[in-house]
């Protein structure tokens, strides 16, 4: 059984399957698609036994190595009971047994707040905004401090130079999904290849898409209840996560982006990029970071390649959110230019 032509899931087939696979699951009554996701479509499942979340591969032809929901399931299951908060994993259905025709997993529903704008307009007190950023910082440090042996994640990534592998991977995916020529992207790739840092042997768990809206914050207090969207997680260099998040200080707060560019951060109680990096280094016992410009430029490039893939899925008719996919496609040249600016001014 697969999902229909309109992309909706077969409720009867899915409900019967989940009742046979998840202890206590009963009475699936509604399937509601979340609109915020772009990569792996995500659904809220309302059932007599409670509320759940289902995350699936998208339909259609997929780029190699993308949309590996089994990896998301594995890493979140491994993190249960560690200092990294994640939802409870309940079931993984592989392609060959899935009642919807593609792999998916089901996890417990976590009732929390999602902040999409890093300027945090929902919070009135500057001290509260600062507390959210400090919670994000502490959680990121906790991810990078995960004991790989204790969690069984020592084989969750390949050995060798992480940035060399990532640069190759995203260059390849950029070229597979490219529709229009963007000279700044090719210039950026060339600069990154020329300035690739030597492998320092550091390898931790990395989230791969660490940002504010991939966290669920407690309704009553400023505490991270869960980190979600682990699709791009692997073993790699922790500075990739840190620099990726720090792009938000440089992104504009318009169009496809919710960034901190042009915002009076001190007035709003938000730390500067330098302060955020320094606090992270303090938490992880680092003296400082050399070659910060490379990590920032790489992060802009990687995000541009990811968004180009979203746009390509839209062009192929497989976008999870077509309106946002078009907006993201138009944002790729903006990201490339911001990376070039960082290279030229840092």
Helices and strands as residue ranges (DSSP letters): H 11-21, E 28-33, E 42-47, E 50-56, H 69-79, E 89-93, E 104-108, H 126-144, H 148-151, H 162-177, H 183-194, E 204-206, G 212-214, E 215-217, E 224-227, E 234-236, H 238-246, G 247-249, H 265-268, H 273-284, H 292-315, H 322-345
